[in-house]
Amino acid sequence: MRELVLCNTELAEEVLISHKGRTFNVRTSQGGQYGHERRVMVFIVKDDCENVRFKTIGILRLFSGNEITRQSESEQCSIIGDTTFKDCLIEAKKYIKKYVDFLGESK
């Protein structure tokens, strides 16, 4: 029998980010077998308040495990391996800035 070690990971974290007139929602979403993982994802918030999934930044693990790196790579996360919401938020801000600045340059 495997022993599961509970981590101190917040279950509900969500942040709105506005950059150059565009709004993004960075939040955790339940996932993984038995819901023991949270994907930190960036959503684009449209003018009608609809959230459109944009990018998966990383995976927070509620219990210890060793397949996070493989899952992160297969989902093309920005952060590979186990991470924290704070690290994902920093990476999400960088990704959003790069994306919005790229759109501004291509006009």
VODOGU-976837 format. One record per residue: x negated, y, z of N, C-alpha, C, CB in turn; chain; residue number from 1. Coordinates in steps of 0.001 Angstrom, whole numbers, plus 524288, in hexadecimal, padded with zeros to 5 digits. Glycine has a CB too. Example, Ala and Ser with C-alpha at 12.3 -4.5 7.8 and 13.67 -1.06 7.14 Angstrom:
// residues 2
n_xx->7CC7A, n_yy->7E9C6, n_zz->81E78, ca_xx->7CFF4, ca_yy->7EE6C, ca_zz->81E78, c_xx->7CC70, c_yy->7F31C, c_zz->81E78, cb_xx->7D3D4, cb_yy->7EE87, cb_zz->82356, chain->A, n->1
n_xx->7CDCE, n_yy->7F736, n_zz->81BA8, ca_xx->7CA9A, ca_yy->7FBDC, ca_zz->81BE4, c_xx->7CD9C, c_yy->8001E, c_zz->81EBE, cb_xx->7C8FC, cb_yy->7FDAA, cb_zz->8165D, chain->A, n->2
This chain:
// residues 107
n_xx->7FCB9, n_yy->7FB67, n_zz->80000, ca_xx->80000, ca_yy->80000, ca_zz->80000, c_xx->7FC8A, c_yy->804DB, c_zz->80000, cb_xx->803BC, cb_yy->7FFFD, cb_zz->804C0, chain->A, n->1
n_xx->7FDD1, n_yy->808A4, n_zz->7FCA4, ca_xx->7FAD3, ca_yy->80D7D, ca_zz->7FC61, c_xx->7FCE1, c_yy->81157, c_zz->80063, cb_xx->7FB11, cb_yy->80FDF, cb_zz->7F6DC, chain->A, n->2
n_xx->7F94E, n_yy->81425, n_zz->802CB, ca_xx->7FAC9, ca_yy->81829, ca_zz->80683, c_xx->7FB40, c_yy->81D5A, c_zz->803A5, cb_xx->7F6C9, cb_yy->81886, cb_zz->80B0B, chain->A, n->3
n_xx->7FFA4, n_yy->82000, n_zz->80469, ca_xx->80074, ca_yy->82515, ca_zz->801FF, c_xx->7FF5B, c_yy->8294D, c_zz->80605, cb_xx->80614, cb_yy->82599, cb_zz->7FFCB, chain->A, n->4
n_xx->7FBFD, n_yy->82CFB, n_zz->80499, ca_xx->7FA95, ca_yy->83135, ca_zz->8081C, c_xx->7FD46, c_yy->83629, c_zz->8062E, cb_xx->7F484, cb_yy->831EF, cb_zz->80869, chain->A, n->5
n_xx->800BF, n_yy->83847, n_zz->80953, ca_xx->803A4, ca_yy->83CEE, ca_zz->807C4, c_xx->80017, c_yy->841B7, c_zz->807FD, cb_xx->80878, cb_yy->83DB6, cb_zz->80B4A, chain->A, n->6
n_xx->80003, n_yy->844AD, n_zz->803C0, ca_xx->7FCEE, ca_yy->8497D, ca_zz->80384, c_xx->80058, c_yy->84E1A, c_zz->80534, cb_xx->7FAB5, cb_yy->84A63, cb_zz->7FDE7, chain->A, n->7
n_xx->7FDFA, n_yy->85278, n_zz->80626, ca_xx->800DA, ca_yy->8572F, ca_zz->80793, c_xx->80206, c_yy->85A66, c_zz->802B8, cb_xx->7FDC2, cb_yy->85A75, cb_zz->80B91, chain->A, n->8
n_xx->80530, n_yy->85857, n_zz->7FF46, ca_xx->8068C, ca_yy->85AF4, ca_zz->7FA73, c_xx->80C15, c_yy->85D10, c_zz->7FAD2, cb_xx->805FF, cb_yy->8573D, cb_zz->7F5C9, chain->A, n->9
n_xx->80CAA, n_yy->86222, n_zz->7F9E7, ca_xx->811E1, ca_yy->86472, ca_zz->7F9DC, c_xx->81506, c_yy->8622C, c_zz->7F557, cb_xx->81192, cb_yy->86A7C, cb_zz->7F96E, chain->A, n->10
n_xx->819FE, n_yy->86125, n_zz->7F644, ca_xx->81D41, ca_yy->85EBA, ca_zz->7F245, c_xx->81FBA, c_yy->862BB, c_zz->7EEA2, cb_xx->82178, cb_yy->85B7B, cb_zz->7F4CF, chain->A, n->11
n_xx->820EE, n_yy->86752, n_zz->7F093, ca_xx->8239A, ca_yy->86B38, ca_zz->7ED61, c_xx->8204F, c_yy->87027, c_zz->7ED18, cb_xx->82917, cb_yy->86C74, cb_zz->7EF99, chain->A, n->12
n_xx->81DB1, n_yy->870E6, n_zz->7E8BC, ca_xx->81A9F, ca_yy->8759C, ca_zz->7E7E2, c_xx->81BF0, c_yy->877AA, c_zz->7E27B, cb_xx->814A2, cb_yy->87488, cb_zz->7E873, chain->A, n->13
n_xx->81CD8, n_yy->87CCC, n_zz->7E246, ca_xx->81E6C, ca_yy->87F3E, ca_zz->7DD61, c_xx->81CBD, c_yy->884FA, c_zz->7DD74, cb_xx->82471, cb_yy->87EC0, cb_zz->7DC87, chain->A, n->14
n_xx->81A91, n_yy->886C7, n_zz->7D91C, ca_xx->818AF, ca_yy->88C26, ca_zz->7D8B4, c_xx->81A2A, c_yy->88E44, c_zz->7D358, cb_xx->812A6, cb_yy->88C75, cb_zz->7D997, chain->A, n->15
n_xx->81C2E, n_yy->89309, n_zz->7D33C, ca_xx->81D1F, ca_yy->895B6, ca_zz->7CE4D, c_xx->8186B, c_yy->89921, c_zz->7CD11, cb_xx->82237, cb_yy->89905, cb_zz->7CE87, chain->A, n->16
n_xx->816AC, n_yy->898F5, n_zz->7C833, ca_xx->81236, ca_yy->89C14, ca_zz->7C67E, c_xx->813E7, c_yy->89F3C, c_zz->7C1C0, cb_xx->80D5A, cb_yy->8988F, cb_zz->7C533, chain->A, n->17
n_xx->812D6, n_yy->8A43C, n_zz->7C1E2, ca_xx->81404, ca_yy->8A7A5, ca_zz->7BD7C, c_xx->80EDF, c_yy->8A9B6, c_zz->7BB55, cb_xx->817B9, cb_yy->8AC38, cb_zz->7BF23, chain->A, n->18
n_xx->80E48, n_yy->8A94F, n_zz->7B630, ca_xx->8097D, ca_yy->8AB36, ca_zz->7B3AB, c_xx->80AF5, c_yy->8AD9E, c_zz->7AE6F, cb_xx->80565, cb_yy->8A6B2, cb_zz->7B2EF, chain->A, n->19
n_xx->809E9, n_yy->8B2AD, n_zz->7ADE2, ca_xx->80ADF, ca_yy->8B58F, ca_zz->7A90A, c_xx->81072, c_yy->8B4CA, c_zz->7A703, cb_xx->806F9, cb_yy->8B3DF, cb_zz->7A4E0, chain->A, n->20
n_xx->81435, n_yy->8B54E, n_zz->7AA87, ca_xx->819B1, ca_yy->8B511, ca_zz->7A8FA, c_xx->81BEE, c_yy->8AF9F, c_zz->7A86C, cb_xx->81A5C, cb_yy->8B7D0, cb_zz->7A403, chain->A, n->21
n_xx->818E9, n_yy->8ABAA, n_zz->7A94A, ca_xx->81ADE, ca_yy->8A646, ca_zz->7A904, c_xx->81B01, c_yy->8A407, c_zz->7AE8A, cb_xx->8175F, cb_yy->8A2CF, cb_zz->7A554, chain->A, n->22
n_xx->81EEE, n_yy->8A0BF, n_zz->7AF8E, ca_xx->81F84, ca_yy->89E81, ca_zz->7B4BE, c_xx->81ECF, c_yy->89894, c_zz->7B478, cb_xx->824E8, cb_yy->89FE9, cb_zz->7B715, chain->A, n->23
n_xx->81BE7, n_yy->8968E, n_zz->7B83F, ca_xx->81AD9, ca_yy->890F6, ca_zz->7B89C, c_xx->81C2D, c_yy->88F19, c_zz->7BE1C, cb_xx->8150A, cb_yy->88FBC, cb_zz->7B73E, chain->A, n->24
n_xx->81DBD, n_yy->88A38, n_zz->7BE76, ca_xx->81F01, ca_yy->887CA, ca_zz->7C370, c_xx->81B34, c_yy->88342, c_zz->7C438, cb_xx->824DC, cb_yy->885E5, cb_zz->7C39B, chain->A, n->25
n_xx->81824, n_yy->88377, n_zz->7C86A, ca_xx->81488, ca_yy->87F32, ca_zz->7C9AD, c_xx->816E3, c_yy->87C5C, c_zz->7CE52, cb_xx->80EC8, cb_yy->88140, cb_zz->7CAE9, chain->A, n->26
n_xx->81816, n_yy->87759, n_zz->7CDA3, ca_xx->81AAC, ca_yy->87486, ca_zz->7D1E7, c_xx->81963, c_yy->86EB8, c_zz->7D1C8, cb_xx->82096, cb_yy->8754B, cb_zz->7D19C, chain->A, n->27
n_xx->81A69, n_yy->86C42, n_zz->7D632, ca_xx->81996, ca_yy->866A3, ca_zz->7D68C, c_xx->81E80, c_yy->863D5, c_zz->7D4AA, cb_xx->81830, cb_yy->864FC, cb_zz->7DC3B, chain->A, n->28
n_xx->81DB2, n_yy->85F48, n_zz->7D272, ca_xx->821E9, ca_yy->85BF1, ca_zz->7D0A4, c_xx->820C7, c_yy->8566A, c_zz->7D268, cb_xx->8228D, cb_yy->85C3B, cb_zz->7CA9F, chain->A, n->29
n_xx->824AF, n_yy->853D4, n_zz->7D481, ca_xx->823EC, ca_yy->84E86, ca_zz->7D68B, c_xx->822BE, c_yy->84AC3, c_zz->7D21B, cb_xx->828CA, cb_yy->84CAD, cb_zz->7D998, chain->A, n->30
n_xx->81F2D, n_yy->8471E, n_zz->7D317, ca_xx->81DD0, ca_yy->8434C, ca_zz->7CF21, c_xx->81B07, c_yy->83EA7, c_zz->7D17B, cb_xx->81A74, cb_yy->845C2, cb_zz->7CAF6, chain->A, n->31
n_xx->8194D, n_yy->83B34, n_zz->7CE26, ca_xx->8166A, ca_yy->8369E, ca_zz->7CFF0, c_xx->819F8, c_yy->8326E, c_zz->7D228, cb_xx->81274, cb_yy->8382E, cb_zz->7D3FE, chain->A, n->32
n_xx->817BB, n_yy->82DF4, n_zz->7D30B, ca_xx->81AAD, ca_yy->82998, ca_zz->7D534, c_xx->81C9B, c_yy->82AF6, c_zz->7DAAD, cb_xx->8174E, cb_yy->82498, cb_zz->7D554, chain->A, n->33
n_xx->82188, n_yy->82A4B, n_zz->7DBAB, ca_xx->82418, ca_yy->82B64, ca_zz->7E0AD, c_xx->823EF, c_yy->83132, c_zz->7E20F, cb_xx->82187, cb_yy->82839, cb_zz->7E506, chain->A, n->34
n_xx->822A3, n_yy->83491, n_zz->7DE6E, ca_xx->8229B, ca_yy->83A2F, ca_zz->7DF69, c_xx->81E4B, c_yy->83C05, c_zz->7E303, cb_xx->827AB, cb_yy->83BC6, cb_zz->7E19F, chain->A, n->35
n_xx->819EE, n_yy->83932, n_zz->7E33A, ca_xx->8159C, ca_yy->83A98, ca_zz->7E6B8, c_xx->811D8, c_yy->83E7F, c_zz->7E454, cb_xx->812AA, cb_yy->835C7, cb_zz->7E846, chain->A, n->36
n_xx->81318, n_yy->84065, n_zz->7DFAD, ca_xx->80FAB, ca_yy->8442F, ca_zz->7DD2A, c_xx->812D6, c_yy->848FB, c_zz->7DBA4, cb_xx->80CF2, cb_yy->841C8, cb_zz->7D852, chain->A, n->37
n_xx->8102F, n_yy->84D59, n_zz->7DB47, ca_xx->81295, ca_yy->85228, ca_zz->7D972, c_xx->80F42, c_yy->85446, c_zz->7D4FC, cb_xx->8131E, cb_yy->8563F, cb_zz->7DDF6, chain->A, n->38
n_xx->811A9, n_yy->85525, n_zz->7D08E, ca_xx->80EF7, ca_yy->857AC, ca_zz->7CC3D, c_xx->80F8B, c_yy->85D86, c_zz->7CD04, cb_xx->81130, cb_yy->855E1, cb_zz->7C6CD, chain->A, n->39
n_xx->80B4E, n_yy->8605F, n_zz->7CC64, ca_xx->80BA2, ca_yy->86615, ca_zz->7CC73, c_xx->80BF8, c_yy->867BE, c_zz->7C6C5, cb_xx->806CB, cb_yy->868B6, cb_zz->7CF5A, chain->A, n->40
n_xx->8105D, n_yy->86A24, n_zz->7C568, ca_xx->8115D, ca_yy->86B84, ca_zz->7BFFB, c_xx->81278, c_yy->8714B, c_zz->7BF6F, cb_xx->815E5, cb_yy->8685C, cb_zz->7BDD4, chain->A, n->41
n_xx->81135, n_yy->87348, n_zz->7BAD1, ca_xx->81264, ca_yy->878A6, ca_zz->7B974, c_xx->81716, c_yy->8788A, c_zz->7B5CF, cb_xx->80D97, cb_yy->87B72, cb_zz->7B6DE, chain->A, n->42
n_xx->81AF5, n_yy->87BBF, n_zz->7B701, ca_xx->81F90, ca_yy->87C58, ca_zz->7B3B8, c_xx->81FC4, c_yy->881F5, c_zz->7B1C4, cb_xx->824A5, cb_yy->87AE3, cb_zz->7B6BF, chain->A, n->43
n_xx->82156, n_yy->882A8, n_zz->7ACE4, ca_xx->82245, ca_yy->887DD, ca_zz->7AAD0, c_xx->827DC, c_yy->88949, c_zz->7AC40, cb_xx->82156, cb_yy->8881F, cb_zz->7A4B6, chain->A, n->44
n_xx->82899, n_yy->88DDD, n_zz->7AE91, ca_xx->82DD5, ca_yy->88FB7, ca_zz->7AFF5, c_xx->82FAF, c_yy->89346, c_zz->7AB8B, cb_xx->82DD9, cb_yy->892AC, cb_zz->7B568, chain->A, n->45
n_xx->833C2, n_yy->89192, n_zz->7A8CC, ca_xx->835D6, ca_yy->8949A, ca_zz->7A468, c_xx->83949, c_yy->8990A, c_zz->7A666, cb_xx->838F6, cb_yy->8910D, cb_zz->7A0A7, chain->A, n->46
n_xx->83AD5, n_yy->89C70, n_zz->7A2E2, ca_xx->83E18, ca_yy->8A0F2, ca_zz->7A445, c_xx->84357, c_yy->89F4D, c_zz->7A69D, cb_xx->83F05, cb_yy->8A458, cb_zz->79F77, chain->A, n->47
n_xx->84558, n_yy->89AC1, n_zz->7A4FF, ca_xx->84A53, ca_yy->898DF, ca_zz->7A71F, c_xx->8498B, c_yy->8958E, c_zz->7AC0C, cb_xx->84D3F, cb_yy->895B0, cb_zz->7A2FB, chain->A, n->48
n_xx->844CE, n_yy->895EB, n_zz->7AE5F, ca_xx->84351, ca_yy->89333, ca_zz->7B33B, c_xx->842AE, c_yy->88D52, c_zz->7B297, cb_xx->84756, cb_yy->8943C, cb_zz->7B763, chain->A, n->49
n_xx->8429E, n_yy->88B6C, n_zz->7ADD5, ca_xx->841A0, ca_yy->885E1, ca_zz->7ACDC, c_xx->83BCB, c_yy->884D5, c_zz->7ADAB, cb_xx->84364, cb_yy->88442, cb_zz->7A735, chain->A, n->50
n_xx->83A89, n_yy->88075, n_zz->7B043, ca_xx->8351B, ca_yy->87ED4, ca_zz->7B10A, c_xx->833AD, c_yy->87AC3, c_zz->7ACED, cb_xx->83444, cb_yy->87C9B, cb_zz->7B6A8, chain->A, n->51
n_xx->82F8B, n_yy->87BD7, n_zz->7AA02, ca_xx->82DAF, ca_yy->87833, ca_zz->7A605, c_xx->82862, c_yy->87628, c_zz->7A7C5, cb_xx->82D54, cb_yy->87ADF, cb_zz->7A07F, chain->A, n->52
n_xx->827E2, n_yy->87106, n_zz->7A80A, ca_xx->822FC, ca_yy->86EA7, ca_zz->7A9B7, c_xx->81E98, c_yy->8702D, c_zz->7A5FD, cb_xx->82383, cb_yy->868A9, cb_zz->7AA04, chain->A, n->53
n_xx->81A37, n_yy->871C4, n_zz->7A845, ca_xx->815F0, ca_yy->873E8, ca_zz->7A529, c_xx->810F5, c_yy->870AF, c_zz->7A5B2, cb_xx->814E1, cb_yy->87983, cb_zz->7A6C0, chain->A, n->54
n_xx->80F17, n_yy->86FD2, n_zz->7AA75, ca_xx->80A14, ca_yy->86D28, ca_zz->7AB33, c_xx->809F0, c_yy->86A8C, c_zz->7B087, cb_xx->8057A, cb_yy->87106, cb_zz->7AAA3, chain->A, n->55
n_xx->807D3, n_yy->865CE, n_zz->7B0BA, ca_xx->806D4, ca_yy->8632F, ca_zz->7B5B0, c_xx->80150, c_yy->86489, c_zz->7B762, cb_xx->80795, cb_yy->85D23, cb_zz->7B53D, chain->A, n->56
n_xx->800D6, n_yy->866C5, n_zz->7BC0E, ca_xx->7FBC6, ca_yy->8689E, ca_zz->7BDEC, c_xx->7F8F1, c_yy->86467, c_zz->7C10F, cb_xx->7FC77, cb_yy->86D86, cb_zz->7C140, chain->A, n->57
n_xx->7FBA7, n_yy->861BD, n_zz->7C491, ca_xx->7F914, ca_yy->85DCF, ca_zz->7C7C7, c_xx->7FCFF, c_yy->85A6D, c_zz->7CAA5, cb_xx->7F570, cb_yy->86062, cb_zz->7CBA6, chain->A, n->58
n_xx->7FAE7, n_yy->8568D, n_zz->7CD6E, ca_xx->7FE23, ca_yy->852DA, ca_zz->7D05E, c_xx->7FCAB, c_yy->8531D, c_zz->7D614, cb_xx->7FD80, cb_yy->84D35, cb_zz->7CE43, chain->A, n->59
n_xx->80099, n_yy->85402, n_zz->7D965, ca_xx->7FFDD, ca_yy->853C4, ca_zz->7DF09, c_xx->80187, c_yy->84E56, c_zz->7E0C2, cb_xx->8030F, cb_yy->85828, cb_zz->7E1F7, chain->A, n->60
n_xx->7FE78, n_yy->84BF3, n_zz->7E407, ca_xx->7FF9E, ca_yy->84699, ca_zz->7E5C9, c_xx->8012D, c_yy->846C4, c_zz->7EB82, cb_xx->7FAD1, cb_yy->842E5, cb_zz->7E4F7, chain->A, n->61
n_xx->805BF, n_yy->844B7, n_zz->7ECBC, ca_xx->80797, ca_yy->844A8, ca_zz->7F21F, c_xx->8052B, c_yy->84034, c_zz->7F537, cb_xx->80D80, cb_yy->8443A, cb_zz->7F243, chain->A, n->62
n_xx->803A8, n_yy->83C15, n_zz->7F28B, ca_xx->80126, ca_yy->8379F, ca_zz->7F513, c_xx->7FC00, c_yy->83688, c_zz->7F254, cb_xx->804BF, cb_yy->832B5, cb_zz->7F4FA, chain->A, n->63
n_xx->7F871, n_yy->83414, n_zz->7F50E, ca_xx->7F35B, ca_yy->832F7, ca_zz->7F2B6, c_xx->7F3FB, c_yy->82F32, c_zz->7EE20, cb_xx->7EF91, cb_yy->830AD, cb_zz->7F6D3, chain->A, n->64
n_xx->7F0BE, n_yy->82FD1, n_zz->7EA48, ca_xx->7F0F4, ca_yy->82C71, ca_zz->7E5B1, c_xx->7EC41, c_yy->82D6D, c_zz->7E241, cb_xx->7F606, cb_yy->82D52, cb_zz->7E29D, chain->A, n->65
n_xx->7EB64, n_yy->82A11, n_zz->7DE76, ca_xx->7E6AC, ca_yy->82AA2, ca_zz->7DB52, c_xx->7E7BA, c_yy->82ACF, c_zz->7D575, cb_xx->7E302, cb_yy->8263C, cb_zz->7DC7E, chain->A, n->66
n_xx->7EC96, n_yy->82BA7, n_zz->7D3D4, ca_xx->7EDC4, ca_yy->82BDA, ca_zz->7CE3D, c_xx->7EEE7, c_yy->83169, c_zz->7CC61, cb_xx->7F266, cb_yy->82857, cb_zz->7CD03, chain->A, n->67
n_xx->7EE1A, n_yy->83548, n_zz->7CFB8, ca_xx->7EF77, ca_yy->83AA5, ca_zz->7CE62, c_xx->7EC49, c_yy->83CAA, c_zz->7C9C1, cb_xx->7EEA9, cb_yy->83E2D, cb_zz->7D316, chain->A, n->68
n_xx->7E740, n_yy->83B70, n_zz->7C992, ca_xx->7E3F0, ca_yy->83D51, ca_zz->7C54B, c_xx->7E5FC, c_yy->83B69, c_zz->7C010, cb_xx->7DE44, cb_yy->83B87, cb_zz->7C60F, chain->A, n->69
n_xx->7E740, n_yy->83672, n_zz->7BFC5, ca_xx->7E93A, ca_yy->8342B, ca_zz->7BADD, c_xx->7EE77, c_yy->836A9, c_zz->7B955, cb_xx->7E9DD, cb_yy->82E24, cb_zz->7BB6C, chain->A, n->70
n_xx->7F1E1, n_yy->8375D, n_zz->7BD2B, ca_xx->7F6EF, ca_yy->839D3, ca_zz->7BC1C, c_xx->7F641, c_yy->83F78, c_zz->7BA66, cb_xx->7FA6F, cb_yy->83991, cb_zz->7C0F1, chain->A, n->71
n_xx->7F2AD, n_yy->84248, n_zz->7BCEA, ca_xx->7F1B1, ca_yy->847C4, ca_zz->7BB8A, c_xx->7EFCB, c_yy->84834, c_zz->7B5ED, cb_xx->7EDA9, cb_yy->84A35, cb_zz->7BF47, chain->A, n->72
n_xx->7EC47, n_yy->844B0, n_zz->7B46E, ca_xx->7EA3E, ca_yy->844C5, ca_zz->7AF18, c_xx->7EE7F, c_yy->8436A, c_zz->7AB28, cb_xx->7E5A8, cb_yy->840F8, cb_zz->7AE8C, chain->A, n->73
n_xx->7F1B5, n_yy->83F7B, n_zz->7AC55, ca_xx->7F5C4, ca_yy->83DDE, ca_zz->7A89F, c_xx->7F9F9, c_yy->8420A, c_zz->7A7F9, cb_xx->7F842, cb_yy->838C2, cb_zz->7AA66, chain->A, n->74
n_xx->7FAE3, n_yy->84534, n_zz->7AC08, ca_xx->7FEC2, ca_yy->84965, ca_zz->7ABAE, c_xx->7FC57, c_yy->84E92, c_zz->7A9EE, cb_xx->80171, cb_yy->84A1C, cb_zz->7B0ED, chain->A, n->75
n_xx->7F73F, n_yy->84E7F, n_zz->7A8D1, ca_xx->7F45D, ca_yy->8531B, ca_zz->7A70A, c_xx->7F4E7, c_yy->857A6, c_zz->7AADE, cb_xx->7F644, cb_yy->854C6, cb_zz->7A1A3, chain->A, n->76
n_xx->7F438, n_yy->8566E, n_zz->7AFE1, ca_xx->7F45D, ca_yy->85A6D, ca_zz->7B3EC, c_xx->7EF97, c_yy->85DF3, c_zz->7B375, cb_xx->7F49F, cb_yy->857EC, cb_zz->7B965, chain->A, n->77
n_xx->7F015, n_yy->862B1, n_zz->7B553, ca_xx->7EB9C, ca_yy->86640, ca_zz->7B56E, c_xx->7E7B2, c_yy->8649B, c_zz->7B997, cb_xx->7ED6B, cb_yy->86BE0, cb_zz->7B669, chain->A, n->78
n_xx->7E99D, n_yy->86286, n_zz->7BDEA, ca_xx->7E63A, ca_yy->8609A, ca_zz->7C223, c_xx->7E690, c_yy->85AA9, c_zz->7C22B, cb_xx->7E7DB, cb_yy->862F2, cb_zz->7C79D, chain->A, n->79
n_xx->7E218, n_yy->8582A, n_zz->7C1B9, ca_xx->7E1DF, ca_yy->8526D, ca_zz->7C196, c_xx->7E0BF, c_yy->8506A, c_zz->7C716, cb_xx->7DD9A, cb_yy->85075, cb_zz->7BDA4, chain->A, n->80
n_xx->7E3F8, n_yy->84CD2, n_zz->7C8EC, ca_xx->7E348, ca_yy->84A94, ca_zz->7CE24, c_xx->7E6F0, c_yy->84D0F, c_zz->7D217, cb_xx->7DDAA, cb_yy->84B38, cb_zz->7CFF0, chain->A, n->81
n_xx->7E696, n_yy->84B45, n_zz->7D6E8, ca_xx->7E9E0, ca_yy->84D46, ca_zz->7DB1E, c_xx->7E88B, c_yy->85300, c_zz->7DC24, cb_xx->7E92C, cb_yy->849FB, cb_zz->7E029, chain->A, n->82
n_xx->7EC80, n_yy->8561D, n_zz->7DD6A, ca_xx->7EBB5, ca_yy->85BBB, ca_zz->7DE06, c_xx->7EF74, c_yy->85DE8, c_zz->7E20F, cb_xx->7EC6A, cb_yy->85E90, cb_zz->7D8C9, chain->A, n->83
n_xx->7EF7C, n_yy->8630C, n_zz->7E29D, ca_xx->7F308, ca_yy->865B2, ca_zz->7E633, c_xx->7F636, c_yy->869B0, c_zz->7E324, cb_xx->7EFFB, cb_yy->8685D, cb_zz->7EAC0, chain->A, n->84
n_xx->7FA87, n_yy->86B6D, n_zz->7E575, ca_xx->7FDC3, ca_yy->86F4D, ca_zz->7E2CA, c_xx->7FAC3, c_yy->87465, c_zz->7E205, cb_xx->802CE, cb_yy->8704F, cb_zz->7E5E2, chain->A, n->85
n_xx->7F7A6, n_yy->875E0, n_zz->7E5D9, ca_xx->7F4A1, ca_yy->87ABC, ca_zz->7E57D, c_xx->7F0EB, c_yy->87A98, c_zz->7E0CF, cb_xx->7F185, cb_yy->87BA9, cb_zz->7EA90, chain->A, n->86
n_xx->7EE14, n_yy->8763A, n_zz->7E02C, ca_xx->7EA8C, ca_yy->875B2, ca_zz->7DBB1, c_xx->7ED91, c_yy->875D3, c_zz->7D689, cb_xx->7E768, cb_yy->87096, cb_zz->7DC1B, chain->A, n->87
n_xx->7F222, n_yy->87350, n_zz->7D687, ca_xx->7F552, ca_yy->87342, ca_zz->7D1CA, c_xx->7F753, c_yy->878B3, c_zz->7D07D, cb_xx->7F9E9, cb_yy->86F7D, cb_zz->7D267, chain->A, n->88
n_xx->7F8AE, n_yy->87BB3, n_zz->7D47B, ca_xx->7FA9A, ca_yy->880FD, ca_zz->7D39C, c_xx->7F653, c_yy->8846E, c_zz->7D134, cb_xx->7FC8E, cb_yy->88360, cb_zz->7D8C7, chain->A, n->89
n_xx->7F195, n_yy->883E5, n_zz->7D320, ca_xx->7ED23, ca_yy->886CC, ca_zz->7D0EC, c_xx->7EC5A, c_yy->88550, c_zz->7CB39, cb_xx->7E813, cb_yy->885BB, cb_zz->7D414, chain->A, n->90
n_xx->7EC6E, n_yy->88043, n_zz->7CA1F, ca_xx->7EBB2, ca_yy->87E66, ca_zz->7C4BC, c_xx->7F03D, c_yy->8800A, c_zz->7C13F, cb_xx->7EB1C, cb_yy->8786A, cb_zz->7C4A4, chain->A, n->91
n_xx->7F4FB, n_yy->87FF7, n_zz->7C359, ca_xx->7F998, ca_yy->88193, ca_zz->7C055, c_xx->7F932, c_yy->8874F, c_zz->7BEC7, cb_xx->7FEA3, cb_yy->880A2, cb_zz->7C37F, chain->A, n->92
n_xx->7F76E, n_yy->88A9B, n_zz->7C25B, ca_xx->7F6D0, ca_yy->8902F, ca_zz->7C125, c_xx->7F2E4, c_yy->890FD, c_zz->7BCBA, cb_xx->7F50D, cb_yy->89338, cb_zz->7C608, chain->A, n->93
n_xx->7EE90, n_yy->88E0F, n_zz->7BCE0, ca_xx->7EAAA, ca_yy->88E6A, ca_zz->7B8AC, c_xx->7ED08, c_yy->88CB2, c_zz->7B374, cb_xx->7E5D2, cb_yy->88B08, cb_zz->7B9FC, chain->A, n->94
n_xx->7EFE9, n_yy->88854, n_zz->7B399, ca_xx->7F240, ca_yy->88631, ca_zz->7AED2, c_xx->7F644, c_yy->889FA, c_zz->7AC91, cb_xx->7F4D4, cb_yy->880DC, cb_zz->7AFEE, chain->A, n->95
n_xx->7F98C, n_yy->88C38, n_zz->7AFEF, ca_xx->7FD8D, ca_yy->88FF4, ca_zz->7AE36, c_xx->7FAF8, c_yy->894C0, c_zz->7ABCC, cb_xx->8011C, cb_yy->89196, cb_zz->7B2D8, chain->A, n->96
n_xx->7F700, n_yy->896D2, n_zz->7AE5B, ca_xx->7F441, ca_yy->89B71, ca_zz->7AC5C, c_xx->7F1E8, c_yy->89A57, c_zz->7A6FD, cb_xx->7EFEF, cb_yy->89D2A, cb_zz->7B033, chain->A, n->97
n_xx->7EF5F, n_yy->895D5, n_zz->7A670, ca_xx->7ED04, ca_yy->89462, ca_zz->7A16B, c_xx->7F133, c_yy->893E1, c_zz->79D2E, cb_xx->7E9F5, cb_yy->88F34, cb_zz->7A1F0, chain->A, n->98
n_xx->7F59A, n_yy->89175, n_zz->79E87, ca_xx->7F9D9, ca_yy->890A2, ca_zz->79ACA, c_xx->7FC42, c_yy->895D5, c_zz->79910, cb_xx->7FE12, cb_yy->88D1A, cb_zz->79D31, chain->A, n->99
n_xx->7FDA3, n_yy->89930, n_zz->79CD6, ca_xx->8002D, ca_yy->89E2C, ca_zz->79B8E, c_xx->7FC62, c_yy->8A1C4, c_zz->798A7, cb_xx->80233, cb_yy->8A0E2, cb_zz->7A094, chain->A, n->100
n_xx->7F77B, n_yy->8A1EC, n_zz->79A50, ca_xx->7F3A6, ca_yy->8A52F, ca_zz->7979D, c_xx->7F2CF, c_yy->8A34B, c_zz->79206, cb_xx->7EE73, cb_yy->8A533, cb_zz->79A98, chain->A, n->101
n_xx->7F2DF, n_yy->89E2B, n_zz->79137, ca_xx->7F24F, ca_yy->89BF3, ca_zz->78BF4, c_xx->7F6EA, c_yy->89D9C, c_zz->78885, cb_xx->7F1F0, cb_yy->895E3, cb_zz->78C34, chain->A, n->102
n_xx->7FBB7, n_yy->89D76, n_zz->78ABE, ca_xx->80043, ca_yy->89F25, ca_zz->787BF, c_xx->7FFE2, c_yy->8A4E8, c_zz->78654, cb_xx->80545, cb_yy->89E1E, cb_zz->78AD0, chain->A, n->103
n_xx->7FDEB, n_yy->8A813, n_zz->789F1, ca_xx->7FD50, ca_yy->8ADA9, ca_zz->788F5, c_xx->7F97A, c_yy->8AECA, c_zz->784A3, cb_xx->7FB9C, cb_yy->8B065, cb_zz->78DD3, chain->A, n->104
n_xx->7F54B, n_yy->8ABB4, n_zz->78452, ca_xx->7F149, ca_yy->8AC77, ca_zz->78045, c_xx->7F331, c_yy->8AAC4, c_zz->77AE2, cb_xx->7EC56, cb_yy->8A971, cb_zz->781AE, chain->A, n->105
n_xx->7F6B7, n_yy->8A6DE, n_zz->77AC3, ca_xx->7F85F, ca_yy->8A4C2, ca_zz->775B8, c_xx->7FCA6, c_yy->8A7F7, c_zz->7731A, cb_xx->7FA3C, cb_yy->89F41, cb_zz->77667, chain->A, n->106
n_xx->7FE7F, n_yy->8AC0D, n_zz->775BA, ca_xx->802A4, ca_yy->8AF5F, ca_zz->7735C, c_xx->80061, c_yy->8B2FE, c_zz->76F53, cb_xx->80580, cb_yy->8B298, cb_zz->7778E, chain->A, n->107
